[in-house]
């Protein structure tokens, strides 16, 4: 019998995500990757370098990428596609009058990536990036192919980031998906990870490079510490369970605390939350 679907608590979901971002090393891992790799993906060509960011969020990562490209190539046109109006406004505030971005022209598209593609824009880009966003598209494979074939210039590069298939969340989903709630309006491809992307790229014969971005997050599982609320949010993020309305199965909690993607030190657990980055080069 299929597991009953329940309404997702968007406020709780958001609180869990921001608790994770604040306590994990993900942002640093992504920033370090951008600093080390992005300049090598573009070459000056006498024209503004064209960048397309899909699912740009509050713009922190997009702005960093644009800054690094501008440092190497000068003028940059940066098109950012993000459906959430509040996130776009945060992005705009982030970049206004920032001297490091003086040579970057930002173009904000407040729409979904699907609507952006339907808009019929025919422009092509030197660099396209999709950072932790392909969970939300209807069909990952067709999305990658469409952007590669129709939006990426010859000699350009596409960057995709996803959760690593060996990190704790991927392992929880892989092992215990039948025990976990199925939410309405959740990400359409919430179970996708680095292996999902690599399988597609291999199948389609893409020329790509893959790197692992090391990241961790620490918490107490089932604790009575002052950090109990924080750890509860983190555990909910890892397992996908809203513990204010659903009990996290004991076997899942134990797996988070003692699984192969976890390291125990006293009553504190540090879990593997690595990411996978792919650079796909256009021929």
N, C-alpha and C positions, 0 to 999 in steps of 0.2 A: 504494500500500500504506500503510495507516495507520501512523503513527509509534508505536513501541513505548512503552507506558506503564511508568513506573518508579516505585518507591516513593519518597515524599518523605522527606527527612531532616529531621524536625521540629526536632531540636536545631540543625542548621545554619540552617534556615529562621528559627528564632527569633533566632539570633545575628545573622543578616543584618538582620532587621527592627530589632532594638534598636541595631545599629550605625548604621543609617540614621536612626532617631529621634534618636540622640545627635549625629549629625554634620549633619543637615539643619536647615532653618529651618521645617519643617512645624509643630512644636508652637507656635512663636512666631506663625506665620501664623494658626493656628486660635485661639490665645489672643487675638490682636489682634482677630480677627473677633468673637469672643464679647464682648469688652469694648466694642466699638463698636456692635454690632447687637442683642444679645439683649434689652436693656431695651426697645427699640422694638417688640418682638414681643408684649408682654403689657401688660395694663392692670389696675389694682386693681379688684376686683369685690366686695369685702366678704367674700370667702371665700378660703381658702388656694388659691394658684395651683397647679394640678396639672400636673406635668411627667412625661413618660414618656421614658426614655432606652433605646434599643435597642442592644445590643452595647456596654455601658458600659466594658468593660475594667477598668483599675485605678482608674477614677473621676475622674481628673484633670480631664478636660473636663466631665464631668457636674457635679462639684462647683463648678467655675467658673461654669457656667451657672446652677446653683441659687443661688449666692451673688449673682450679678448680678440675678436675678429677685427675690430676697429684699430686696436693697437698695432696689428700687423698690416692691415690693408687700407686703413684710412676710412673713406666713406662707406657707410653700411645702410641698406634699407632693411628694416626688420618688421615683418608682418607677423602679428601674434593673434592666434585664433583661440578664443576663450568665451564660453557661453555665459558664465556667471558675471553679472554686471558689477557686483561688489568687488570681485577679484580684479576686474579690468580697472576699476577706479583706484584700487590699491597699486596696481602696476603703474598707472599714469602718475600717481603721486611719487612713486619710487624714482622715476626717471626724470622728472621735470627739473630742469636747470642743473642737472648733474654734469659737471665739467668733463668727467671721463667718458660721457656719452655724447659729447658735443657734435661728433660727426655721424651720429646714428639718427636716422629718420624712422620713428616708430609709427606703425600703422596698426590700429587696434580694430579687430573684427570681433564684435560681441555676438558670436554665433557658434553653433556646434560645428565640428569638423565636417559632418555630413552636409550641413547647410552651406558651408564654405565651398565644398566641392560642387554642390548643385548650383551655386551662383554663376558658374561658367567662366570664372577667371582663368585666363590661358597663360598667365605669367609662369615662368620657371625660376628655380632658385638654385643657388650654389650650395646651400646647406639647409637641410630640413631636419628638425629634431622633434621627437615624440618621447618625452620623458615621463615614465610612469603614467601613461594615459591610455594605452591600447586596451586596458581592461574595460573601458567604457564604450568601445565601438561595437557595432553589430557583428562585423566579420573581420577578424584581425588580418587574415591572409589577403583578402581582396583590398583592404585598406592599404596595406604595405605595397602591394603591386600597383595600385592606382597612383599613389604618390610617387613611387619610383618611376613609373612609365610616363606620367603626365605632368609632373611638377618638378622633377629633378633635372638639372642641366647635365649634359654630358661632362664627365669629369667631376661632377659634384659628389656630395656625401650626404647620407642619411644616418642619423643617430637614433637608436631606440634603446630605452632603458626599461627594465622590468625587474620584478623580484627574482632572485636566484632560486632555482629549483631545489637547492639544498638548504635554504634558510628555514627558520622555524615555522613560519606561516605556511609556506608551501608544503612542508612535511605534515603539519596538522591537517591541512585540506586533503592531502594525498591519502592519509591514513584514516581519518575520522569523518570525512564528508557526510556519510550517511547519518551520523549522530548529531550533526550541527543543523541549526535552523536554516530554512531557505526563506530569504526575505523578498518581499515585493520591492520592485524598483531598485534592486541592488545592481551592481555592475554586471553587465551582460556576460563578460568574460572574467569574472572575479577569480577563477581558478587558474588563469593563465600565468605563466612564468617564463623564465629564460629558456627552458627547454622547448616551450611552445614556439617561441620565436626562432630558435635554432633549427627546429624541425622544418619550419616553413622555408627558411632561407636555404637549407640544404636541398629540400624538395624542388625548389624553383631555380637552383643553380646560381644563386647570388654570390658575388665576390664580397666576403665580409670578414671582419675581425671581431673577436669577442674578448672582453676583459671582465674580471670580477672586481667589484667595488666593495671592499670589506666594510662591514657595518655591524654594530651590536646594539642591544638595548638591555638594561639591567632592571630587575624587579624582584620583589618578594612575592612568592606564590602562596596564597592562603594565609597572609600575614596579619598580625594585629599591630603593626607598626604605625607611626604617625603618617607614613606614606601610603597607608592603605587605600585611600581614594585614588591616588595616582596609579598604584599598582593594579587596582581593579580596572581602570581605564586601559592600561597597557595590555592586561590579559584579555580584555574584551577585543582589543584591536587585533591581537595575535590570533585569537580563536574565531573571531567574527560573531561572537555571542553578545547580546545585550543582557548583561547580568542583572539589570533592574527588572527584567521581565522573564528571562529564561535562565535556568541554572546551567552553568557550564558543566558538562559531564565530567565526573571525577577522573575518568581514564584520560581525558584530554588535558586536564590540569596537571595530572601526574606526568604526562608525556612532555608538556612544556617544561616542567621542573627537572626531568631526568632523561629526556630524550637525547639523541646523538647531536642535535643542534644546540644543546644547552650545556653550560658548565656551572656546577654548583660550588659555592664557596661560603661555608656556613649556611645561613638561611637565605642567602642572596643568590639569585640565578641570573647569569648573563647568557642571553640567547643570540644565536647567529641570525643576523638580518641582512646578509649580503645582497647586493644587487648585481644584475648582469647588464653590461653595456655592449651594444653591437654598433659597429660602423660599417655601413653598406656603401660600397663605392660604385658609382655609375661608370660604365665603360664608354 
